[in-house]
């Protein structure tokens, strides 16, 4: 099995000021949109009140009610924020630094709450998986690496071992 080299981290550092300028412009744009929304909705309510048209007021009330979020939606949003704020660069750098002769990682599933990582993949043999686990354990980021499940798939040409690994990440 050929080695797959993925570089998720950029090798050269570029100037950061264009990024900050774009971020500031985006934030200002969002503030302007929110301000325009509130100003327009206030004008619509005033116009509806002056003309006696209650349809406008009812429309604004319904729109405002859809903006109220439930606790379940807030929890989903918090989970997304936790997942996005994971140390992705460190995880990929640590995973790329591990020699993986005969091992292919197919799925990378982090859990932000439990600080666990589940790796699903295939290997040429069980000793290749055990070597990969030992190398993963030697990184600074991952610890308590365990083999959760494995399945030997024998086909006519060769043997492949499907596996699921679990590891803790962060400081032990």
N, C-alpha and C positions, 0 to 999 in steps of 0.2 A: 504494500500500500504506500503510495507516494505521500510525502510530507506536504501538508497544506500550510503555507505561511500566510497568515492574515495580519495586516498592520492596521489596527484600529486607532493607533495614536500617531499623530503627525510627527514627522521627524524634525521639521524645522519650525522655529517659532516665527510668527509674523507679527507685524505691528498690531497692537490691540486697540488703538484709538478708533479705527473705522468701526469696529464691533460696538464700542461704547456709544459712538455717534448714532449708529443704527438703532441701538437699544433705546436711547433717549428719544429719538424721533418716533419710534413705535409707541413708547409710553405716552408721549405728548399727543399722538394721534388718538390713542385710546381714551385719554382724558377728554379730548375734544369731542369724540363721538358720544361719550356718556353725558357730557354737558349739553350737547345738542339734543340728545334724546329727552332729557328732563325739561329743557326749555320748550321744545316742541310739544311735549305732552301737556305742559302747563298752559301753553297758548291754546291748545285744543280744548282743554277743560274750560278755560275762560270763554272761548268762542261758543262752546256748547251751552254754557250757563247763560250767556247773553242772548243767544238766539232761542233758548228754551228747548233745544234739541237734546234729548236725554240719551240718544244713541251714542253720541261721542263720549259722554261720561261713562256709560256702560262699557264701551270698547276699551277705554283707558283702564277701568277697574279690572276687567278680565285680563288685560295685558299685565298689569301689576301683579295679579294673583299667580300668573304663570311664572313670574320671576322668583316667587317664594319657593325655596327648596325644602324637601323633606329631609329628615335625619339620615335616611338610607342613601339619598343622593349625595349628601355631604360626606358620608363615610366612603362612598365610592370615589368621590373627588379626592379625599385624603389618601386613599390607597394609591390612586394614580400619581399623586404628588410624591408619596414615599417611593414608588417604583421608579419614577423619573429621577429622583435625587440619589439613587444608588451610586456607589463609586464605580461606574461602568468602566472607566478608563483603567483603573487599578485592577479590576477583575479580569479584563481582557488581557492586560499586560502580564499578569501573573499566569493566566492560562496559556498565553503564547510562549512564555518562558519555559514551560514544562516540556521536556522531550516526549514526543508521542509516537515513537516508532511502533507501527502496527496497531495504533489506536486512532479511531476517528470519533470526534465528539459531534453528535447530530443535533442535540438539543441542550440549551443552557437556560435553566429556570431558577432565577433567584427569588427568594422570599424576604422582603424587607423587614417584616415584623419579627420573624424568627432568626434572621441573619443566617439563613441556610441557602445552599446552592444545590440544585439537583442537576446532574449531568446524565444525559442518555446518549449512548453511542454504541459502536461496534468495534471489535478488536479481532485480531488474527488468532489470539489464544488467551487463555486465562492468565498465564504468567505475564503477558503484555499488559493486561489490566492491572495486575498487582504492582508491576513496576510503575505504571502511570500513577497509581494511587500513592505510592511512596514518594514519587517526584512531586506530586501535587501537595503532599503533606510538608515537603521541604520548603515550599514558598512561604513568604512572610504573611500572606493574606489568608490562606486556607489552613484549617486544622480539623481534626476529628473526621477524617475522610473514611467513609465506610461503603462497602459494596452492599447495596440494598437488594439487588436482584440481578441474576444473569441467566441467560438461556443460550445453549449451544445449538446453532442451526447448521445442520450438515446438508450440503447439497452435493451434486455429482462431482464438482471440480474441487471444492475446498470447504473448510469449516470456518464459520464466523460465530463469534460470541457476542451476543447483544447484552448490554449491561445498563444498570442504573446505579450511579454513585450519588452519595449525599455527603456534603461537606459544610462545615461551619465557616463563616468568613468574619474577618475582623480580629480583634485581640482576644486571645483565649481566656 
